[in-house]
Amino acid sequence: MAVVLALATVLCGCGRPTTRTSADSHSASGERGSVAAAKHHNKQPQSQASVQEPSNVTSRVLSSNHPIHKRWPRAIETAVLSPDGKLIALYDGTGVFLSDTQGKHVRKIPVTLFQKLANEEVSVAFAFRPDGKRIAVLTTLNYGEPMGAFIERLWTADVATGKPRLLSKWEDRVQGSSPVTAERKIEGWTKDGSAVLVVGTVYGGEEMPVDAQKIGTQRAVVKDSPGSR
């Protein structure tokens, strides 16, 4: 696994993502070892970076009138369709799941969501790999008093089994004394399916107002580990 930053900062005016609140917590086994490995790769020199363009195969957002919304036992907050239209990846406020389009065959992806912190709000984003065999899952935990602290994790999972792999973890607080990157979004997989492209908002570090702190974006190429393809 390797994380390579592509430090291309450009001016932007993007808004903050909409999130929902839940009180449950879910943890993935082996996270500590995965985080240590991700931090190790984060220190690799940027000269190793090869900035790649995202694949033109994208995950389609599930329509709000799709039948699974009525069949699923809880309200679905985020859902996307696989490239072949046969699978749905979804987040329902309690967990992350893979399901057939009828909601009959379900696999849970055991990723970390809640940590019992103050004022927790969680959002989840998905992107299927172009061949549909793996999926990227970006979890964002926003918390604090006041809000403004983020724990973001990027995972990939095998679609056949639901087994996750933690690629990277970022912890930042928007209010501070120096620029930080937070509120990351998945741009997509690379065309060869070897890495996930992530774009975050760069904040200037001022205390308030938060919107005025946005000074640019930062793009990262996060490589999936060897042997996963």
C-alpha positions in Angstrom: 0.0 0.0 0.0 1.2 3.5 -0.7 -0.1 6.9 -0.4 1.3 9.6 -2.8 0.3 13.2 -2.5 -0.1 15.3 -5.6 0.3 18.8 -4.2 -1.6 20.9 -6.7 -3.4 23.6 -4.8 -6.0 25.6 -6.8 -8.6 28.2 -5.7 -12.0 26.8 -5.1 -15.3 27.7 -3.5 -16.8 24.3 -2.8 -19.4 23.8 -0.1 -19.4 21.6 2.9 -20.9 18.1 2.6 -24.3 17.2 4.1 -24.0 14.6 6.9 -26.3 12.8 9.3 -26.0 11.8 12.9 -26.1 8.3 14.5 -25.0 7.0 17.9 -23.9 3.5 17.0 -20.2 2.5 16.5 -18.6 0.0 14.2 -14.9 -1.0 14.2 -12.9 -3.0 11.6 -10.4 -5.5 13.0 -6.8 -4.9 12.4 -7.1 -1.2 11.9 -4.1 -0.3 14.0 -1.7 -2.3 11.9 -3.3 -0.9 8.7 -3.0 2.7 10.0 0.7 2.2 10.8 1.3 0.9 7.3 -0.6 3.8 5.8 1.4 6.3 7.8 4.6 4.6 6.8 3.7 5.0 3.1 2.6 8.5 3.6 6.2 9.4 4.4 7.5 8.2 1.0 9.0 11.0 -1.2 6.8 12.8 -3.5 9.2 12.1 -6.4 7.6 8.7 -6.6 4.2 10.2 -7.5 2.7 9.7 -10.9 -0.4 11.8 -11.0 -3.1 9.8 -13.0 -6.4 10.8 -14.4 -9.6 9.2 -13.1 -11.3 6.4 -15.1 -14.3 7.4 -17.2 -16.2 4.5 -15.6 -18.1 6.0 -12.7 -20.4 4.7 -10.0 -24.0 5.9 -10.5 -25.9 7.4 -7.6 -28.9 5.3 -6.8 -32.2 6.9 -7.7 -34.4 7.9 -4.7 -37.3 5.9 -6.2 -35.3 2.6 -6.6 -37.3 -0.3 -5.0 -34.6 -1.1 -2.5 -35.4 2.1 -0.6 -38.8 0.5 0.4 -37.3 -3.0 1.0 -34.4 -1.9 3.2 -35.2 -1.9 6.9 -33.7 1.6 7.6 -33.5 4.8 5.7 -30.6 4.7 3.1 -28.4 7.8 3.3 -26.0 7.1 0.5 -26.1 4.5 -2.3 -24.4 3.9 -5.6 -24.8 1.2 -8.4 -21.9 -0.9 -9.6 -20.7 -0.4 -13.2 -22.7 -3.4 -14.4 -25.8 -2.3 -12.5 -26.0 -5.6 -10.5 -24.8 -4.4 -7.1 -25.6 -1.6 -4.7 -23.2 -0.1 -2.2 -25.0 1.7 0.6 -24.8 3.4 4.0 -27.9 3.5 6.2 -26.6 5.4 9.2 -25.6 2.1 11.0 -23.3 0.4 8.6 -21.8 0.0 5.1 -23.3 -2.8 2.9 -23.1 -4.4 -0.5 -26.4 -5.8 -1.8 -28.0 -7.1 -5.0 -30.6 -4.8 -6.5 -33.4 -6.6 -4.7 -31.9 -6.3 -1.3 -31.9 -10.1 -0.8 -28.2 -11.0 -0.8 -26.4 -8.6 1.6 -22.8 -8.4 2.7 -21.5 -6.0 5.3 -18.3 -4.1 4.8 -16.9 -3.8 8.4 -15.4 -0.3 8.4 -15.0 2.1 11.3 -17.7 4.7 11.5 -18.5 6.1 14.9 -16.1 6.4 17.9 -18.4 7.8 20.6 -17.0 11.3 20.4 -18.8 14.6 21.0 -21.4 15.6 18.4 -20.5 12.9 15.9 -21.7 13.1 12.3 -20.7 10.5 9.7 -20.9 10.6 5.9 -19.8 7.9 3.5 -18.8 8.0 -0.2 -18.3 5.1 -2.6 -16.6 4.4 -5.9 -16.5 1.0 -7.6 -13.3 0.1 -9.5 -13.9 0.1 -13.3 -14.0 -3.7 -13.4 -16.4 -3.8 -10.5 -14.3 -6.2 -8.5 -13.3 -3.8 -5.7 -14.9 -0.7 -4.2 -13.4 2.4 -2.5 -15.1 3.6 0.7 -14.4 7.0 2.2 -15.7 7.5 5.7 -15.8 11.0 7.2 -16.3 11.5 11.0 -17.0 15.1 11.9 -17.1 15.9 15.6 -16.1 18.3 18.4 -17.4 21.2 20.4 -17.7 23.3 18.3 -17.7 21.1 15.2 -14.6 21.3 13.0 -12.5 18.1 13.8 -12.4 15.4 11.2 -11.3 11.8 11.1 -11.3 10.5 7.5 -10.5 7.0 6.4 -10.1 5.6 2.9 -10.8 1.9 2.5 -11.0 -0.5 -0.4 -12.9 -3.8 -0.2 -13.3 -7.0 -2.2 -16.8 -6.9 -3.7 -17.1 -10.7 -3.6 -16.4 -11.0 0.2 -16.8 -7.5 1.6 -13.4 -7.8 3.3 -12.0 -4.2 3.8 -8.4 -2.9 3.6 -7.6 0.5 5.3 -5.4 2.5 2.9 -5.1 5.8 4.7 -6.3 7.8 7.7 -6.4 11.5 8.1 -7.1 13.5 11.3 -7.4 17.3 11.1 -9.1 20.2 12.8 -10.2 23.1 10.6 -9.7 25.8 13.3 -6.0 26.1 14.0 -2.8 28.0 13.4 -1.8 26.4 10.0 -3.4 25.2 6.8 -5.0 21.8 6.9 -6.8 19.5 4.4 -10.2 18.0 5.3 -13.6 17.2 3.8 -12.1 14.8 1.3 -14.1 13.4 -1.6 -13.4 10.4 -3.9 -12.7 11.7 -7.5 -12.6 8.1 -8.8 -10.3 5.2 -9.5 -7.3 5.5 -11.9 -7.8 4.1 -15.4 -5.7 1.1 -14.6 -7.5 0.4 -11.3 -4.4 0.5 -9.2 -5.2 3.6 -7.1 -8.0 5.9 -5.8 -8.0 9.6 -6.4 -9.0 11.8 -3.5 -9.5 15.5 -3.4 -9.7 17.5 -0.2 -10.5 21.1 0.8 -7.5 23.2 2.1 -8.4 25.5 5.0 -6.2 28.4 6.0 -6.3 27.8 9.7 -8.3 30.9 10.9 -10.7 30.5 13.7 -13.9 31.9 12.0 -15.8 32.0 9.8 -15.2 28.6 8.4 -16.3 29.3 4.8 -13.8 32.1 4.6 -10.9 29.7 5.4 -11.2 27.7 2.2 -8.1 28.6 0.2 -7.8 25.7 -2.3 -7.8 21.9 -2.9 -5.3 19.1 -2.6 -5.3 16.0 -4.6 -3.9 12.6 -3.5 -3.3 9.4 -5.4 -3.8 6.6 -2.9 -2.5 3.3 -4.2 -4.3 0.0 -3.5 -1.9 -2.6 -2.2 -0.2 -5.1 -4.5 -2.0 -8.3 -5.1 -5.5 -6.8 -4.7 -6.1 -6.4 -8.4 
